Amino acid sequence: MLLEASDRVGGILRTDVVDGFRLDRGFQVLQTAYPEARACLDLDALDLRPFDPGAEVYARGRWRRLTDPLRRPGSALATLLSGVASPSDAVRVLKLRAEVRAGSLEELMTRPARTTDAALRERGFSERIIDEFFRPFYRGVFLEPDLATSSRIFEFTFRMFASGDVCLPAEGMEAIPRQLAARLAPGSVRTNTGVRTVGADHVVLDDGSRLAAEAVVVATGARVSRELCPEIPRRDHNAVSCLYYDAPAPPRRGPWLLLNGSGRGPISHLCVPSETARSYAPKGRSLVSVSVLGCVDPDDSVADEPVRAQLTRWFPDAASWRLLRVDRIPEALPSQAPADLEPVTRPVVLPSGVYVCGGHRETASIGGALRSGRRAAHAVLRRAAHAVPRRAAHAVPGRAAHAVLGSAGKAHPSG
C-alpha cells in the first residue's frame, strides 16, 4: 500500500490547469539521458517535447544565442559570433564534453571533487564564458548563484545535457508520476492520508490509527524524511520561486531557455513553455515562466513588481502580461556542495530498519530519485527473499509522501 498525504501522487511533480494553462509547480524538465528514466518510464507515452540544446543569454544589452555545436553543427559559427565563447573556450567545451562522457557514471562520481567554479577555472575557461554562460545556466540547474555545487554534479549534468534532450511532457510534469501510479494495483494508493510516525514494521497515521507492514519505505523529501526518521542527517536546501504569466505572444520565439547573463536584477532564468509544448497554453496565448532564486515576498503583487520591471526592460509588452500564479518552493533542491556529497550515494536502509529513498539519497534529480527508489525496492525484495513469507511487503511513504519519485522534481533546467 502507498500512503499519500496530498490529494494525488507526485509530490513536487505536480501540474495544475489554470485558465487553460498548464502550470507545473515551478519550472521543471525531464532529462531523457537519465538511465533510470529510460529504464522506468515509457518516454514515448509521455509525448515529450524537447527544448533546443543550448540557451539564449541576455548579456551586454542584447540576447545572444549559444547552442551545442555537435548537436547543431550549423549553429557553431553563430555561437562563436555571439561574443560569449571565444575560439579557445569552444575548444575547451569540446574537451570537457569528451571528458565527462568518458567512463561510467559510477566512475564519474568518484572523481576528485571541488566546487564547479574551481573546476571551470582549472580548465582554463575565460571569465566571460563563466560569467555569461556557465554561471547563469547552472544557476538555474543548481539554484545557487556561486557555482559552489560539487564538480561531480556539474560533470554529471553536463554529460546528461550532451547525451539527451531536455523535455516537457505534453500534459505537464505530473504525467510522470501519473504514469508510474497507473501501474499499481487498484486500491493500492490511499491519498489524503498523512503519516505521524514510522517504524520498521508499522506506521501511525495522523488520525492515530496504526497500520502493520512487512516493510516500511519512506519516499519523501529530505526534510519530511528526517522528521519521520531523525537518524537521517539534516540537509540544507536551495529555494526558488516561479512566477507564471499569461502573454498574448511569446517574448522570444522557439523552444529556448532564456538566461540572465547580466548579473543584475532578480530574474535567474525564464522560458516560454508553450513554445516547447503548445499544450501548455490555450490557443492564441503564451505561457511565460520566470524563475527567481529564493522565496519571493508572500504578497504576489509585491513579488511581481521587481520581476515585471526587469521583464519590461527586456520585453516592453511585459507591462501588460497577466500574473497567473506565484510558486514559492523553499526546499526545491538539497544542497550539493562537495562536502554534501561524501558519499554521493547514501544507504536506503536505516539502522532502525526503515527504508528510505528520494533525491536526497543520490544526485538531487529525477534520475537520482528513481535510482534510489529502485535500490530501496531491491533491498526490500532481498530481505523478503530471506524471510519466511508472511504477506506482501508494503511501500509506505510518509507525510507529504510522493510515491517512488519523492522530491525528484526540480525547478531548474536539469530536471
N, C-alpha and C positions, 0 to 999 in steps of 0.2 A: 504494500500500500504506500502511496505517496501523499503526504500531508502538505498542503499549500495554504499559507496564511492569507494570501490575497484572493481575488476573485478569479484568477487564471494563472496558469503556469507561465514561466518565462522570466520572472524577476525583472531585471533592467532591460531585457529584450522584450520590450512592450511597445505596441503601436496602437494609437488611438486615432479614430477618424473624427476630425473636427471640421465642420462645414465643407465636407468633401475632400479635405486634405489629410494625408496620412502623416501623422506626427509620431516618429519614434521618440523614445524617452532619451533625448539628447542625440546628437549626431553620432551614428554608429554605422559600421560597414562590416562586411564579411570578406575575409581573405580566402580565395579559392585554393591557395597554395598550402594552407594548413593541412598537414597529413591527416589529422583526426577529423577535420571537416569532410575531407574526401572519403574517409572510411565510414563515418557515422551518418552523413546526410545524403539525401538524394538531391544533388545540386541542380539537376535538370528540372526537377519538380518545383524547385524554389523560383524558377523563372528569373534567374539572376540578370541584372542589368549592370554592366561594368562602367566604371569611370575610365577616362583616358589615362594611360600611365604617365604620370608627371604632374605638373601643377602650374597654375598661373600665380605669379608673385607680384604684389604691389611694392615697388621699391623705387626710390629716387623719382617719385612723381608720376609713374605710369605702371601699367600692367605688363609683365614680362613672362613669356611662356617658356617653360623648361619641360622637356619630355625625355623618356628613356630612349637613347639613340639606337639601342639594339632591338627594341620592340617597335620603334617608329623611326626607321633609318632616314626616311625622307625629311624628318624634322631636325636632324642633327645640326645643320647649318643655322637654322633659326634659333636653336638653343644657344649656340656659341654667340650669335649676334645679339642675344638678349642682354649681354653685358654682365650677367651674374656669374657665369662659369668661364674661366679662361681656358685656353687650349691645354695648359698643364693640369688644371682642375679636371677637365674632361678625361684626360689620360688616367688621373688618379681615381676617378669614379669607375672607370672600366677595370682598373686593377682591384679596387675594393670589391666590385661585383664578383670578380673571379675568386677572390679570397673567401668571401662569405658563402659562396656556393660550393666550395671545395669541402670534401669530407662529410661526415654525418652530422645531423643536428645534435646528437649527443656529444660529439667531439667539439662542436662549436661552443656548446655551453660549458665546456671545461677550459676554454682558452683564458689566458690572464685577463682579469677584469680591472678596468679603471672607468672613469666617467666617459660618457660619449664625447664631451668637449675635448678631453685629453686625447682620446683615440683619434679624433679628426685632426687635431694639431700635430700629433705624432706622424700622421700620414702625409703631412705637408700641405693640406688644403689651405687656400687663401682665406684671409679674413672676410673678403667679400662673399664668397660662396657659403662660408659658415654662417654669416650674419643674415644673408638674403635668401638662402635656401635651406640649409640643414637646420638652423635654429627655428625658423618659422614652421617648417614642415614637421619636425619632430616635437615642437611644442604641441602640435595637435595630436601626435601619437602618444607622447609621454605625459601630457597635461602638466608639464612643468617648464619654466622658461629658460633654465640654465644649462640644459643638456647634462644634468647631473645623474641621469639614469645610467645603469651599467652598460658598458660597451658590449656585453654579451647580448643584451636585449636589442641594442642598436643593430648588431650584426645579424641577429635572428630576424628582425623585422625587415631589414634591408634585403635579406635573402628572400623573404616572402614576397616583397614588392617586386623583386626581379624575376620571380618564378611563377607568378599567377596574377589574377585580376583582383581588383578591389571592387566590390559589388554591393548593390542593394537588391534584396528580393523585391519582386514587383508588388507584393502585398505587404511590404514592410518587414522590419527585423523580427517581429513577433512570429512570422511564418516559420522561423527556425524552431523555436520550442513547440509550436503547434504541430509541426511535422514529427518531432520526437514523441510528443504525448499521444499522437494518433496511433502509435504502435503499441501502446499499453492496453492491457485487457480492460474491457468495460468495467466501470465501477472501481478501478484501482486508484483513482485520484480523488482526494477529498479537498475541495477548495474552501476558503474562508474558515480554515482550521489552524489556529495558531498553536505553537508548542511552548510550554513553560520551561520544562527541564527534560533532559535526556539521560539515559543510562545505557549500558551495553545491551540490555535485554528489554528495555521499556522506554516509553515516553509518557510524560504527563502533559495533557493539553491545557490550554488557557482556562477551560471550564472546570479543571480539576480532575477530569477523568483520566484513567491510566490505561494505556494500551501495551500489551505484551508483544515482544518481537523477537525473532530469531537473531536478527542483526539490525542495528540502527546506523543509518548513513545520514550525516548532516551535510546538506548540499546548499549552503547559503553563502552570502558574502562574508568577508573576514570578520567584521565587527560582530555580526549576529552569531557566527560560528564560535567566536570567543566568549560571547555571553552564555551560550549553551555549553561550551567546553572550555573552562577557564585555563586549561593546560596549554591552549594554543597561544603562542606569543602575540603580543599586541603589534599591529602594523599601522604605520602612518598611511594616509591616503591623499591623493591629489583630487581636488574638486574642480568641477566645470559647470558652467551654465549654458543653456542653449535657448536662444530667442528665435521663434519662428514667425515669419512674416508672409502675408498674402500680397503678392505683387501682380500687376496687370501684365507684366512681361519680364522675362529673365534679364537681370542686370548684365550678365555675360552669357553668351550662347555656348552650348556644348557641355558635355559631362566632365567638368573640371573641378578640382579642389582649388579654392582661392585662398591664398596665404597673405597675411600681413607681414611683409618684409621690411616695413619702415621703422619698426621698433617703437612706434608711437600709437597711442590710443588703446582702448580696452579690447578691441577685437583680436582674437587669436587667428581664427580661420572661418571661412564660410563656404557654402556651396549652394547650388540650386538643385535639390534632389529631383525635381520634376524634369530637369534637363537630362538626368540619368535614367530615371524611371518615370515615364509620363503619368503612371497611375498614382503618383504622389500628390497630384493636384487636379482640381476639376478642369474641364475643357476651358481654354481661354484664360487660365490663371497660372501663376508660377509660385512655387513654394521656395522661400529663401530661408536657409538655416544658418544662424550666426552663433559661433561658439566663443565664450569668454572664460578665461581661466578663473577659478574660484567661484564662490557663490555670490551672485549679484544681490542687490538690495531686495528685500522681501516685497516691496511695493513695485508692481510691474511697471507702472508709469515712470517711477524714478529709475529703475534698472534700464528702461528703454532709452531714456534721454541721451546719455553719452554714446551709446551704441548707434542710435539713429543719427546723431551728429556726425560721427565718423563715416557711416554709410553714405550720408548725403554728400560728404566731400568727394567720395568716390563715384557715387551714382546719384545725381541730383533728384531723380524721381523717387528716391527712397523716402523723401519727406512725406509722401502720401501713402506709403505702404501701411497696411493694417497689421498690427501686432496680434497674432493668433494665440500664442502661449509662451510662457517662460518656464523652462525646466531648470531646477537647481539640484545638482547631484553632488552632495558633499563627499561621497565615497565612490567616485567614479572609477578610480584606479588605485590599487595598492602601490605604495612607493616601491620603486625598483632600483634604488641606488645600489652600488656594488655590495655594500655590507648587507643589504636586504636579501640578496640572492646567494647567500652562502649557507646552505646549498640552494641551487636553483629549484630542484625537485624535493619537495617535503613529503614525509610519510603520510599515508592516507589511513593508517591505523594508529589511534592514540593509545597511550598506556592504559586508559580507562576501558579499552575495548570498543569504544565508539569509532566508527569510520567517518571520515570527513573528506570532502572534495570541493573543488571550486578553483577559480583562477588564482587564489592566494596560495595554492599548493604547488603551482607551476608558474610558467610565464603568465602574466595577467592579460589574458586574451581569450577569445572564444576557443581557439585551438587548445590552449593550456587547460581551460576548464573542462573541455571534452576529454582530454587525455587523463586528467585527474579523475574524472568520473569513471572512465574505463578502468583505471588502476584500482579504484575503490571497489568496483563491481567484481573484478577478478579476485581481489582479496577476500571478499565475502564468499565467492564461489569456492575458493581454495579451502576456507575454513569449513564450509558446508560439506565439502568432499571428504574431510577428515573427521566429521562428526557423525553421530548416529542421527539419521534423518528423522526429524520430528514434524516440521512444517516448512513451507517455503519461506526463505528469507524475505524480510520486508525492507524497502528503502524508505526512510522516514526523514525528509528534510524538515528542518525546524522552523521557527518563527520566520516569516517572510521567505519561506522556502521556495526554491527555484528549480525543482527537478534536477537533472544532471547538469544543466547549464550553470547553476549557481550564479555568481556575479560576473559571468564571462562577458556579457555585452559591455563595449567601451565607446564612451563618447569621444572617439578620435578616429582618425582615418585608418588606423591599422586594424580596427576591429578586434 
